[in-house]
């Protein structure tokens, strides 16, 4: 049987006055024109009062308030953050007293170590994998494992930072680990055995690596326990740091340390499940506030740092 579709009476369609409608965007939300010589705070204030523009302004205000109030600010980073050249920005934030603790996965520590040692890092994996030479740099594996073996109980971050700083690596000035060692900022390295190129080296000692990274986990948990009134930033770590943070936070709360009222944010090029849940959503579900910012690290993090420093200078 052929189905029929009677025509609709378009003349009977009802409309409403535009002035009676609720609008999501108003002229008060629009961006302010930029001009030469603007301060970063003026640029930030002039961002559209919409979506990420409004959220970034709110986040900068929250972190600046946390710093002024004596709150702890933790920066957690993945390897790409160092690879794209952001170590000087992180060092600047530590020196300015904006970042009080630094935590990273193993790849971030490797890129930081190599930059300090030879002024370069990051190989062509496709090319070296074909020859079995991927990750086989002699000095990287030998020296990093040697640093850890000297005093694993001190933690991996402290051991690497001490070697870079004490042995005057040619480019120690761009090392976040050396800067943390110099400034007395807790810097922790969190690894899973087999994920990093230094685990391939003949000098690798699984027991000492495990002892060192566990010591860092304990140290990191003690920092997280002081997070009330502070902030945590996850920058470019999709798995390791969100998982480590969630466990450290659980320990702090298990021991009655609270750690419930803080600001959390994830900065990455794409949105991943674990940072969104384990850093931003779950930890702030009963207090605090969570943010997610999607964009290139090499643009977003300098913009964030300039905004924070400008806000704290007022």
JOFEN-V352905 format. One record per backbone hydrogen bond with DSSP energy under -0.5 kcal/mol. NH is the residue of the N-H (numbers start at 1). CO is the residue of the C=O. If there is no record, write none. Layout:
# JOFEN-V352905
nh = [NH:NH]
co = [CO:CO]
This chain:
# JOFEN-V352905
nh = [10:12:13:20:21:29:30:32:38:43:44:45:46:47:49:50:53:54:55:56:57:58:59:60:61:62:63:64:65:66:67:68:69:70:71:72:74:74:75:76:76:77:78:81:82:82:83:84:85:86:89:90:91:92:93:94:95:96:97:98:99:100:100:101:102:103:104:105:106:109:110:111:112:113:114:115:116:117:118:119:119:120:125:128:129:130:131:132:132:133:134:136:141:142:143:144:145:146:147:148:149:150:151:151:154:155:156:159:160:161:162:163:164:165:166:167:168:169:171:172:174:175:176:179:180:181:182:183:184:185:186:188:190:191:195:199:200:204:209:210:211:212:213:214:215:216:217:218:219:220:221:222:223:224:225:226:227:229:230:231:232:233:234:235:235:236:236:238:243:244:245:246:247:248:249:250:251:252:253:254:255:256:257:259:262:263:264:265:266:267:268:268:276:277:278:279:279:280:281:282:284:285:287:289:291:293:295:295:299:300:301:302:303:304:305:306:307:308:309:310:311:312:313:314:314]
co = [8:9:10:17:18:26:27:46:35:39:40:41:42:44:29:48:50:50:51:52:53:54:55:56:57:58:59:60:61:62:63:64:65:67:66:226:72:231:101:74:233:103:235:78:78:79:79:80:82:81:86:86:87:88:89:90:91:92:94:93:93:73:98:73:186:75:188:77:190:105:106:107:108:109:110:111:112:113:114:114:115:114:123:124:125:126:127:128:129:128:128:133:137:138:139:140:141:142:143:144:145:146:147:148:151:152:212:155:156:157:158:159:160:161:162:163:165:164:116:169:171:172:174:175:176:177:178:179:180:180:100:102:104:189:192:196:197:201:205:206:207:208:209:210:211:212:213:214:215:216:217:218:219:220:221:223:224:261:227:72:263:74:265:76:233:234:267:236:239:240:241:242:243:244:245:246:247:248:249:250:251:253:252:257:260:230:289:232:291:234:266:293:272:273:274:274:275:275:276:277:281:282:284:262:264:266:268:293:296:296:297:297:299:300:301:302:303:304:305:306:307:308:309:310:311]
